[in-house]
Amino acid sequence: FGCLAELLIIAAALEAQDPRERPHDKQQAADEAHAQFQDPESDFLSYLKLWDFYHHLREDLSRSKLEKACRQNFLSYNRLREWLDLYLQLKQMVEQAGLKPGQRRGDYTAIHQSILSGLLSGVGLRTDDNDYSTAGGGRANLWPGSGLRDKKPKWAMASEAIETTRRYLRIAARINPDWIEPLAEHL
């Protein structure tokens, strides 16, 4: 789909521990700081916004100022570095395989169709009760911290389901149901 540059960043983010910190005594301040990264349609695109924010700071600030800026925005400097290291490893692997990441295009459809091809089991259809009917007949709600939480799209996909007091779809995005069948023909 021509979006390898974006997918390398997102894949590394999904493998790394989330760099956003939410201290118990400063949850509201952390949520306000993290709101700048939130995308209302896709938590995957939120990762790209966070990546761009970090790299802008990295280019402009010394290490000590970068660490301070991370703390002020409730971000873990060490986790951001881990994410960068994972990204560089993935990039090296795909380049050794003969692929070229190219430039980021920001094509919502291409990015999300690519992600969906690996997350078909994470598809959910919103029900009349505003929860989601998931693959295998399960039920789940959108994760409370998701950017999609207020919009509640009819169709969504999620990278994982979390069980707490309820079942939640975490790291989710709005999808077009027309994308599913061509990607799932083998199923």
Buried (B, 14 or more C-beta within 10 A) or exposed (E): BEBBBBBBBBBBBBEBEBBBBBEEEEEEEBBEBBEEBBBBBBBBBBBBBBBEBBEEBBEEBEEEEBBBBBEEBBBBBEBBBBBBEBBEEBBEEBEEEEEEBEEBEEBBEBBBBBBBEEBBEBBBEBEEEEBBBBBEEEEBBBBEBBBBBEEBBEBBBBBEBEEEEEBBBBBBBBBBEEBBEEBEEEE
